[in-house]
């Protein structure tokens, strides 16, 4: 429903089939109150205001955990990707804008008690358009990342998705290089919340999406390898064991240290 020019929406926890290409066409270029309330109307209105007034526009999305903020931002990006004019160069930019989401979510979202894909960070995303109204670039600033989740999760919650994705979906030779085993139960940082598997999440197929997205965004193979080395080293670090001897602490697990040092 609308309150003035504000859209109030409720998460129905199911797919209502109201985000198709036909819907996008229906909301394209129509007056705000002409058609029923929809996030596409808000997106279109902001876009047209930007074109006619030649001023920056901002869409603010707020709501409590599980209200659908992350999904709403994806819908807005998809709307612009489909409806804005495009050249070949612009198509690349559109792909990057859309593919930035799976990567941000892998490294910044986690299962919580309220929501299986809860963003544990805030993000400010701007899309830059040229004089023809085509998207030519984007810039994302993320903030307030919940770092404490890496080392501890409450009961029924998980660590960030990327850790589970790499273990469930990573290719055999990748896991061998990183010194990891395909078993989330082996890693202290992944089992604190006691639910490494979630029925609504397929870590294996999400891994493929993230891996492809990294390439689309422009990470080369060496950069991806470095990134995954860091992820693996966090898992190894969580498994380092200590013991005490005459009031001195020493490390009792050599194998983790070997991988960490590498």
N, C-alpha and C positions, 0 to 999 in steps of 0.2 A: 504494500500500500504506500501511497505518497503522503507525506506531511509537508506541504509546500513543495520545495524542490528536493526534499530529502526522501530517499527510498528506505523504507523499513522492511527488512526481509527476515524470514524465519527458516532455519535449516530443517527440511522435512526428513532428513536421514534416508532419503531414497532418491533415485533419479526420476525427475518428473518429465523428461523429454521436452524441456522448454529452452534448450540451448542449441538447437539445430541451425544449419545454414539458412533454412527458410525463415526462422525467427529473426536471424540477423538481418535478412533482407526486409522483413516487415518493419523493423525499427529504424531502418536507415533513412535519414532525412525527413522523418515525420515530426510534427510538433509534439512537445513533451506530454501533454495530457490527452493526445488524440488516441493513443493505444493504451492497453492496460499496463500497470506499473511493471517495470522490468529493469534489470541491471544494464541491458543493452540501451535502454532509453537514456539512462544517466550517462553512459559512455558516449552515445551519439551527441547528446546535448553539450557535453564538455568539448568534444571534438569540433562541433559547429561553432560554439562560442569562441574557441581558439582561432578558427579560420576567419570569422566575421569581425571579431574585435581585435584580432592580432595581439592577444594577450595570453600569457601562460594561464593554464587552468589546472586545478588540483581536485582530485577525487579522494576524499578521506574515507577510509573504511575502518569502522571500529565495532567492537562487540566483545562479548565474553568468550572464554575458551569453548571451541566447538560450535560457535555461531556461524562459521563459514567464511571467515575473512580471507583465508588463503585461497579457497575456491573462488570467491568473488573476484580477487585480483587476477586469477587465471582467466576467468570469463571475460574480463575487460581486455586483457591482452589478446585473447583469441578473437574478440570482436574487431579490434584494430587490425589484427593480422589478416582477417578475411575481407574487411570492408574498405580499408584505405587503398588509395591508388598504389600500384607497385611496378617497379622496373626490376631487372634481374638483380641489381645490387641491393635494392630494397628487400627483395625476397630473402636474401641472405640475412639481412638485419632482422626481418620478421622471425625467421627460423631461430636466430640467436635469442631474441626476446622470449620466445616461447620455451626454448630449451634451457634457459637459465633457471626455470622453476624446478625441474627434477634435481638439478645439482644443489641449489640452495636448500631444497627440502631434505636431500640426503644428508647434508652436513649440518642442518639447523633444525630439523624436525624430529620428533620422537613420539612414541606411544605414551600417553599419560592415562590416568584414570578417567579423564573426561573425554578423551579424543584420541583415536589411533594415529592421527597425523597432525599432532599439535606443533605449531611453530614455536620454537623456544627462543625466538629472537624477533625484533621488530625490523621492518624494512621500509625504506623510502626509495621509491623507484621512479626515475623520470624517463619519459620517452621524448626524444627530440624529433621534430618534424621539419621538413623543408617547406619552401613557399608553396609547393603544389599540394601540401598536406600529406606527403608520404613519410612514413617513419624512416629516419636515417641513422638513428643511434639510440642508445639507452645507457642509463647510469644507475647503478643500484648501490645504496649505502645501507648496510645492515648494522644494527646496534643492539645492545642489551642481550648478547648471546649468553645463554645459561650454561656457563662453563662447568659448574659444580656437578652437572649431570654426568660428565665423563667418568668421574671416579665413584659416584654413588647414585643409585636410583631407589626410589621408594618402592614398597611392595606393589606388584602389579603394573610397574612402569618399566620402560626400556631405555637403553642408551640411544644415542643418535642413530638413525637408520643405517648410515654408511657402514658401520662396523658389522652389522648383521648381513648387509648386502654383499660385502666383500667375502665373508666366510661362506655364505650359502651359494653365491653366484660366481665367485672368482674362479678362473680357469685353474686346472691342476698345476700347470707350470708356474702360474703367478703365485699361487699359495706356497709352492715349494720355494720359490725365490724369496718370499717374504717370511718363510719359516713358520707358516700358520697351518693349523689343522682344520678340516671341515667339520668342526664341532663347537658350537657356541658355548656348550657347557664347560669347555676347558678354560674359559677366560673369565677371570675374576670381575672384570669391569662390565661383563655382559649378563651376569646372572644375579646381581644384587637384588633386582626387582622380581626375580623368580618367574619370569615369563619371556624367555628369549624368542618363542614362536607366537605369532598372532594370526588368527584365522583370516582376518581381512587383509593381511599384507603378504604379498609374494616377494620375499627378498630377492629370490633368484631372478625373476623377470624384471624387478626394479633395477637390479644391478646392470642388466643389459641396456635399459633406458638411460641410466646415468652415464654409463661408459660411452654410449653413442653421443649423448648430450655434450660431454666434455669435448669431444672432437668437433662438434658443430660450433661450440662457443669459441674454439680456436686454441685449445690446449694441444701441444704436440705430445708424442709418445713419451719423451723424456720427462716432460713436466708431469704427466699423469703418473709415471713411475715414481717420481719424487713424492708426489702427493700421497700415493698409496704406501710408500715406505714410512711416511710419518704416521699414517693410520695404524699400520702394523706395529710400529715401535710403541705406540700408546698401549696396544694390547699386550705386547711383551712386558712393558713397564708394569702393567697391572699384575703380572704374574711373578714378578721378582719377589723372592722370599728372603726374610731376614731372620737371624737369630742372635742371641746375646751371649757373650762370653766375657766373664770378668768385667762387667759393665761397659764393654765395647760391643757395638753392633757390627755384624758382618753379614755379607750376602751369601746365601747357601745355594742359589740356583745359577750355575754358570751358563747354562745354555741360553737363557734369556739375555744375559749380559752380552753374550757373543753376538746375537742378532741385533741387539740395541746398538752396540758399538759399530756394527757394520752399517 
